[in-house]
Amino acid sequence: MFEELNISKETIELLKKEEEKLKEIFAKIDEECEYNTSKVLSAFQKCGVSESAFSSTTGYGYNDLGREVIEKVFAYVLKAESSLVRSQFISGTHALTVALFAFLRPNDTLLSISGTPYDTLHKVIGIVPNASSLASYGVKYEQIDLIGDDDFDYDKIQEYLKKNKTKLIKIQRSKGYSTRKSISIDKIEKVIKAIREIDKEVIIMIDNCYCEFVERTTPLEVGADIIVGSLIKNLGGGVAPNGAYIAGKKELVDLAGERLTCPGEGREVGPTLGINKSILQGLFWAPSVVASSLKTAILTSAALEDLGYIVEPKYNDPRADIVQLITFNDKDKLIKYIQGIQMGSPVDSNAIPVPWDMPGYEDQVIMAAGTFIQGSTIELSADGPIRPPYVAYQQGGLTYYYGKIGLAKAIDCLNKNN
């Protein structure tokens, strides 16, 4: 089988060796998958999912029963008062933008306490000037960096809140295009307690992209007000063709609905255009797909570290998301590795990714995504900005075995060019 795919015996033997030492870790992932699968099945049953929920609406989308069921199911799974789950969100960045514009007003202050947000939010916030940014509407932005790789600066956060009226605190759990660690639920809980000691009213919003079903507890269960994520990442299970969610306190979710559509209509409109079944089926598969993605990431970490590269997290580290970093410190090696991931893809495997000026990014980006859904990062993908230290950000894997084969192709591609 591996010969048919042109994978070297050396790489096959390397991955077999790594799998032997990962058996206990993989067994633990299977336990978490079983737990999350039970939670999803319970949500489907308690929320009364029936075949009628697969129906479709057009035009305004009034009285879409399937849409209402979907939002009840997501709220149950995420432990939210309410949720907004729509195909009208084009990405996680779009959903975050809708939420920020829904909750913030001129002269309000947005405080990021997890350092600089992901690149695509820079023009949204106004970190990079833009005529349509929050800054252009008079929203102020402040930032407190993490201490070390992944811990909050609790003293600085509390001191800031004592002196400054703050409307919204944003926390990005996944690392984005940085090399820090992703932020665990335990740390989210600790910082929320520290915030609430000073300010009971500030909105605490979590960018939850890449993190769903990696841990059992959601940020809403430890005191967050609102969480945001994408359906072409974890919760879409590789089935939802697009969309995102905003979930949390009902009054805030309703505000987001009025910003997504328009005041006065809000969540009552929005045609589903035949997507309901895909969203529900994607969520149904999501725990298993996330488990496969985690196993792929852990195998990648173990193998690339043994090959002499810097990895984060290490294979036996606790994980908060599905993202695996490999630091190459070499532009050509980064490019070759990502081209290898593309070679192991089911779609456009003969395409050769090259760095390009991707919309929303300051640096050129190279991206391997031979996916069924354009831009889907729950399917095996890898990307990275063309800047030192030349880091590949790998995520996804619809099944572990597809992920393993994709990794093998990437390792072979890398080794052939050393």
KAKAFEN-V387528 format. One line per field, one symbol per residue. ss: DSSP state (a for helix, b for strand, c for the rest). A space follows every 10 residues. Layout:
ss = ???
This chain:
ss = ccccccccaa aaaaaaaaaa acaaaaaaaa aaaaaaaaaa aaaaaacccc aaaacccccc ccccaaaaaa aaaaaaaacc cbbbbbcccc caaaaaaaaa aaacccccbb bbccccccaa aaaaaccccc ccccaaaccb bbbcccbccc bccaaaaaaa aaaccccbbb bbcccccccc ccccaaaaaa aaaaaaaacc ccbbbbbccc ccccccccaa aacccbbbbb cccaaacccc cccbbbbbca aaaaaaaaaa cccccaaacc cccccaaaaa aaaaaaaaaa aaaaaaaaaa aaaaaacccb bbcccccccc cccbbbbccc aaaaaaaaaa aaaccccccc cccccbcccc ccccbbbbcc cccccccccc bbbbbccccc bbbbbcccca aaaaaaaaaa aaaaaacc
